[in-house]
Every structure is written in C-alpha cells, then in structure tokens.
C-alpha cells in the first residue's frame, strides 16, 4: 500500500513524466533480472542446476 497525503495516495500526485520514468526503470530492472536468469540456466540439461546446488551445499 502506498503512503497517503491527506486522503489521497502518493501515487495519485505523480505527474505523467514521473510515472513514465518509474515504469521505464521497472521494465529495465526486470530485463536485467531476466537476462541473469537466462544466463544462469542457459544450455543446461533439465535438473542439472538443482544437482549442482545440492552437490555444492555443505552436508549437515
């Protein structure tokens, strides 16, 4: 939930330019996350990532 100014939410007071800027930064941030995820799992056989994590995890 966003903070309020009186009875209005802060988001209602943002201008068009500010909303567009926030949207662009969110899209860019998401693109970076997706690129990292793609690079992490690229060209790996199914289930191999889990096996590698399990093998590298210290036994308790």
C-alpha positions as CSV (number, residue, x, y, z in Angstrom):
1,X,0.0,0.0,0.0
2,X,1.4,3.4,-0.8
3,X,1.6,6.2,1.7
4,X,-1.1,8.8,1.9
5,X,-1.1,12.6,1.7
6,X,-4.3,13.6,3.5
7,X,-7.0,11.4,1.9
8,X,-5.1,10.8,-1.4
9,X,-2.4,8.2,-2.2
10,X,1.0,9.5,-3.1
11,X,0.8,7.7,-6.5
12,X,-2.2,9.9,-7.4
13,X,0.1,13.0,-7.1
14,X,2.7,11.8,-9.5
15,X,3.0,13.5,-12.9
16,X,3.0,11.8,-16.2
17,X,6.7,12.2,-16.7
18,X,7.5,10.7,-13.2
19,X,5.1,7.7,-13.8
20,X,6.8,7.1,-17.2
21,X,10.2,7.2,-15.7
22,X,9.2,4.8,-12.9
23,X,7.7,2.4,-15.5
24,X,10.9,2.5,-17.6
25,X,13.1,1.8,-14.7
26,X,10.9,-1.1,-13.6
27,X,11.0,-2.5,-17.1
28,X,14.8,-2.1,-17.2
29,X,15.2,-3.7,-13.8
30,X,13.0,-6.7,-14.9
31,X,15.0,-7.1,-18.1
32,X,18.2,-7.3,-16.1
33,X,16.7,-10.0,-13.8
34,X,15.5,-12.0,-16.8
35,X,18.9,-11.8,-18.5
36,X,20.6,-13.0,-15.4
37,X,18.2,-15.9,-15.1
38,X,18.6,-16.9,-18.7
39,X,22.4,-16.8,-18.4
40,X,22.3,-18.9,-15.2
41,X,20.3,-21.7,-16.8
42,X,21.5,-21.5,-20.4
43,X,22.4,-24.8,-22.1
44,X,21.9,-26.9,-19.0
45,X,20.2,-30.3,-19.1
46,X,17.0,-30.5,-17.2
47,X,17.5,-30.7,-13.4
48,X,21.3,-30.2,-13.5
49,X,21.1,-26.9,-11.7
50,X,19.5,-28.5,-8.7
51,X,22.0,-31.3,-8.7
52,X,24.9,-28.8,-8.8
53,X,23.4,-26.8,-5.9
54,X,22.9,-30.0,-3.9
55,X,26.4,-31.1,-4.5
56,X,28.0,-27.8,-3.5
57,X,25.8,-27.4,-0.4
58,X,27.6,-28.4,2.8
59,X,26.3,-31.6,4.4
60,X,24.5,-31.0,7.7
